[in-house]
Amino acid sequence: MNKKPEKGMKVYIPTSMYISHGEDDVAGGIATVEKIDESTFLKSDHYNYYMVGVKEVPGHRFNWNYLMENQEEWGKLYKNRVAKPDPDYGGKYEE
């Protein structure tokens, strides 16, 4: 599981939905690692040392170790689906 992230790697990212900022919702699936952030203050073996950005969902960062822990499960769930932004801009709730 200590695989180091590299640009161009294909990984599964999860679906994420937010109540207070639905414009940041994400439909999970396959994504391409585009940006790798290494901590400047954590030890290299720290769980949060690597954060990655993906081409398909610009502006978001994902914890690398969390992604690696869940690849098998998400692979079964998402199969060939490509990750993408899935914004919910809200509006009035109607009963």
C-alpha positions, 0 to 999 in steps of 0.5 A, a space after each residue: 500500500 505504500 505505492 507513491 503517487 505518480 502523474 498520469 496514474 489512473 485511480 478510482 476516487 469516491 463519490 462525494 456529496 456536501 450539504 453546505 456546498 453542493 457545488 463541490 459534489 463529485 461523481 466517483 469513478 476513474 481519474 488521472 493523477 495530475 498534481 501531487 502535493 507532498 507535505 512540507 512538515 509531516 514525515 514521509 511515512 505520515 498518513 497525510 503526507 501525499 494529497 493528489 489532484 486529478 484531471 477529471 475534478 479540478 480544484 479538489 485534493 484527495 488523500 493518497 493513502 485513503 485512495 489506495 486503501 479503497 481501490 479494490 472496493 471502488 473498482 467493483 463499484 465504479 468499473 469503467 465509469 469516469 469521475 466527474 464534477 456533479 455540482 448541485 447548486 441548490 435552490 428551494 426545497 419543496 415538500 
